[in-house]
Amino acid sequence: MKARVVTFFVAAGLAAAPLGASALGTNEKGCLVGGAAGGVVGHAVSGNNTLLGAAIGCGAGVLINKQRVKKEDQQARRNEAENRRLARRAHDREVARVHEEERARLVENR
């Protein structure tokens, strides 16, 4: 029992390590994390299917990571569009203020 707990924590540590790696691409991260988790599951379930579990986990990890990246990209695009809209609104207000000041000066000079 103690060996299984140690094995689990070692595998969890190995699976979490690539999450912080910035040099790896998204597919590689997903494959490493999914492969490590799949290998642990394949080994724990039947003992002989460690490589099969790692291969299936790699594929699943890539797919899940692509979905995560897609969601993050969509959110970034939404935030960028909102920031542009707010900047445009502030610019329009500033232009309107300047025009009002010009009109007031022209009325005073008459």
N, C-alpha and C positions, 0 to 999 in steps of 0.2 A: 504494500500500500504506500509506504513511504517513497519507494522508488518511482511509483506512478506520479505522485505529487511533485517530486523533483523534476521528472521528465516533463510534466505539464508546464511547470513554470519556466523551464529552460526553453521549451518550444514556444511558449507565449512571448518570452523575451526575444527570441529570434524572429518571431512573426511581427513584433512591434518595432524592431530595429529599423527596417526600411522605411517606415513612415516618416522618419526625420531626415532621410537622405535626400538632399536637394539636387544632387547630380544625376539621379535616376529619373527617367521619364515616367509618365503615368502608367504605361503598360507594364513596365518592369516592376514598379512598386506593387501594382495589383497582383502580378504573377508571383512575386516573392512572398507577399503576405498570404495570398490564397494557397500557394503551394505549401508553405509551412503549416498552415492550419489543416489543409487536406492530408498532408503526410501524417500529421499527428492523429487525425481521425481515422485514416486508413490503417494505421498501426494499432490504434486502440480497439477498433472494431473487430478486425480479423487477424491482425498480426503479420500477415503476408502481403497486404495490399498498400504498403507505404508509398511506393512509387506511383501506383495507379491513383491513390488519393491525392498525391502531390500534383499529378498532371491535371486531374479534374479540378482541384483547388486553384491551380494556376489559371485555367480558363475562366473559372467563375470569378476569380479575383480581378482579372482584366476587365470583364464585363461590368462588374460592380464599380470598379474604379472609373471606367469611362462614364457611367451614369452620374457618378459623383462630380466628376470634372465638368460634365455638361451642365449640371445644375448650378455649379459655381460660376461658370461662364455666363449663363443666363442671368443670374443675380447681378454679376458685375456689369453686364450690358444694361440692365434695368437701372442700376445705380448711376451709371454714366449718363443715361438719357435723362434721368431726373435732375442730375446736377447741371446738365446743359440747359434744361428747361428753367431751372431756378436762376441760372446765370443770365439767361436771356430776359427773364422777367425783371431782374434787378437792373439790367442794362436799359430796358425800355422805360422803367421808372425814372432812371437817371436822365435819360434823354428828354422825357416829358418835363422833368423839373427844370432842366436847362432851358427848354423852350418857354416855359412859363416865366422864368426870370428874364429872358430876352423880351418877351411881350410886355412884361411890367416895365422894363427900362424904356422900351419904345413909347409906351403910354406916358411915362413921366417926362420924356423929352419933347413931347408935342406941345 
